[in-house]
Amino acid sequence: MSNRVSPVWHPMTQHKVFGPAVHIERAEGAYLYQRNGKKIIDGISSWWVNTHGHCHPKIVAAVQEQVGKLEQVIFAGFTHEPAEKLTRKLLSAVKSRFHRMQGKRIEFAFYSDSGSTAIEVAMKMAAGYFAQNGDPRTKILALEGGYHGDTFGTMSAGARGVFNQMYAPFLFDVAHLPFPHEGKEEQVLAKLDAWLKKHGEECAAFIFEPIVQGAAGMQVYSGDVLSKMAAKCREYGILLIADEVMTGFGRTGTMFASEQANIIPDFLCLSKGLTGGFLPMGATLTHRDIYKAFYHDEKSKQFFHSTSFTANPMACAAALASLEIWEEEDVLADVARIEGEHLKAAAWYMARPDVLDVRVKGGIFAVDVRDDVSGYLSSIATDIYDFMLENGVLLRPIGNTVYILPPYCIKNKDLEIIYETLWRSLDSLRNEGVQQAA
Ligand SMILES: Cc1ncc(COP(=O)(O)O)c(C=O)c1O
């Protein structure tokens, strides 16, 4: 290892084989700009966080105004206007989306600082709810293939594999239900019935990414099967944790993916797009019964969880401005426009012999590329990443799944550039394969 390497340790990066990090100086709309002025189309919304475009002027102004007034204050025992306003607006946005559905109304918001912590909080609240009510439950049910974050709790709930295998001895037991792929729904429901008969009354929560599992390679499943799974869990009093860290804020075509399953979860976990992708923030939204379980004369019964930057005022201001954009603009019309473009491209990609499957859901487009090694360690991910970047597009395939998940401001002409560059990238892989075989 040379002494000249940067001391910055990057996430999800094998530094020994990966070249130096791409230095980004500024960003605007769907574009990232390098120091040399080179423009890169951000085809993955900078890890799924950005919704309305980089440096959206309204959010920039809101953060600038806030930073000069109050940058941070302890949130235990203290509050501030951005948090109060955000909470009212967020809860009203949720209410307007879920008002026709059966279930307990979401009325409280607990803030943290990432997707992982939003989930961790929900898991703790669920387990705590039963313990506080004198009926402790020790099991958690999750979907196979799920990804809920990188803390020990969220790793336990997520899929076991290359991401976390060296920590397996430290992870607690979580039951995993097979993913309900199209055509397999009835089998999965039967498995769920069998599991619930044995363990339903010991289970505190069912955790799931509604409609699309992101890190599993943008795996799509139906709202109908999710709705049935949820109803079965409810029969046993199991709490529903909807991990909408990726799917929230329009990614799947509705503001929240849970809407497509017609369920009001007991916990709606948000992050990434909450601040429009500007600042780190997590929110765990829940109903009165959960809040009441921790509402007590005894201090020992309070909810024990905090992160130093809980409800940071600048993050709240960004989230508030982002929600105002949702009120002022037809954001979902842009998601529908992107979906329309994706569907046209999907028809072309389906015809390729090196493509195994194409999925489109809302603003998400995913292609599974034929490869000897499937899954996260497929080497074509790096080849495609390099090719795309050399041609001015940021895509970061998950193994042999290449996906596009752009900010909603992206223009159709830039989507075309992405589809066309990816097409050439797959051609170049195929040509390489042919040459190697010859
Ligand atoms: C569905 C889902 N849950 C949780 C997380 C973890 O979020 P964070 O990286 O902000 O901790 C992610 C991150 O990609 C995610 O996609």
The ligand as a Tripos MOL2 file, in Angstrom:
@<TRIPOS>MOLECULE
LIG
   16    16     1     0     0
SMALL
NO_CHARGES

@<TRIPOS>ATOM
      1 C1        -34.5560   -0.0710    2.6630 C.3       1 LIG1
      2 C2        -33.4090    0.5130    3.4150 C.ar      1 LIG1
      3 N1        -33.4530    0.5410    4.7610 N.ar      1 LIG1
      4 C3        -32.4560    1.0790    5.4830 C.ar      1 LIG1
      5 C4        -31.3440    1.5940    4.8820 C.ar      1 LIG1
      6 C5        -30.2360    2.1690    5.7170 C.3       1 LIG1
      7 O1        -30.2140    3.5360    5.5740 O.3       1 LIG1
      8 P1        -28.8890    4.3680    5.9880 P.3       1 LIG1
      9 O2        -27.8460    4.0150    5.0040 O.co2     1 LIG1
     10 O3        -29.3210    5.8000    5.8990 O.co2     1 LIG1
     11 O4        -28.5470    3.9740    7.3780 O.co2     1 LIG1
     12 C6        -31.2470    1.5850    3.4920 C.ar      1 LIG1
     13 C7        -30.0630    2.1150    2.8040 C.2       1 LIG1
     14 O5        -29.8490    1.9630    1.6510 O.2       1 LIG1
     15 C8        -32.3060    1.0200    2.7390 C.ar      1 LIG1
     16 O6        -32.2740    0.9660    1.4130 O.3       1 LIG1
@<TRIPOS>BOND
     1     1     2 1
     2     2     3 ar
     3     2    15 ar
     4     3     4 ar
     5     4     5 ar
     6     5     6 1
     7     5    12 ar
     8     6     7 1
     9     7     8 1
    10     8     9 2
    11     8    10 1
    12     8    11 1
    13    12    13 1
    14    12    15 ar
    15    13    14 2
    16    15    16 1
@<TRIPOS>SUBSTRUCTURE
     1 LIG1         1 GROUP 0 **** ****
